[in-house]
């Protein structure tokens, strides 16, 4: 689905809609607090690093999770990603096999994570963690899960997009928050601000890191392109292309995690051909396309770059003594 416009607007009608939904929003936020207070997290043999957020939609947590994994792998740690597999049909627990599974099976993000390290999809995170333990998964990195209390976490990292911030500051469905900001940040061991600018973090005084989600293929610039994306914030992808010097002849936004039909892809390719433009999309969208549909479509990969990489290394050092030493 597309995020409702009233989540970002401040006009009278937007405030009225949000206020009307506030009783449901209060219940939603209270349910997170209740689960926090009444769930005994399962303690795995592996150490658990959770990379999550307090808002619905894209904040850059998957590139950050990959960056965390790369630091640990460089230090000789075994790493296993654990994710719900949003949009996939398999409940799991299942180890992602990029040669056998597609996005309809496990979702789009797990396919990207599995390129870096073994990845387990499990709607039941406890069952997924047990599978990781059975396979000597080393350090488990949860991609998302800040509001999931099934597992005892050793390090909870919250990623915040400084551009979208916290929207109208209200909880779902009245706004984009998964829980009140102060409530969510109270459990954070560290906050990573993604993007330019700054943002108020009520009640939070812990480690604050800065990162940028940047293209890993900047040579795409100086061309004509038709761009399409079905992610949390497609406009951010379009802005990135413009910043690279790409002349966008058209931009097509789809719902987050959208699965493209053959007709939709054919239409996009026809429009690109008419405009003498290349067709470009995100990596997450690319893995949701069938093999044949990917022909003549360029995927733009991104990565998280930290302003001070040593801060991330020090953050992971804080739990190093609790992490299993590889044999």
Order of alpha helices (4+ residues) and beta strands (2+ residues): alpha-alpha-beta-alpha-beta-beta-alpha-alpha-beta-alpha-beta-beta-alpha-beta-beta-beta-alpha-beta-alpha-beta-alpha-beta-beta-alpha
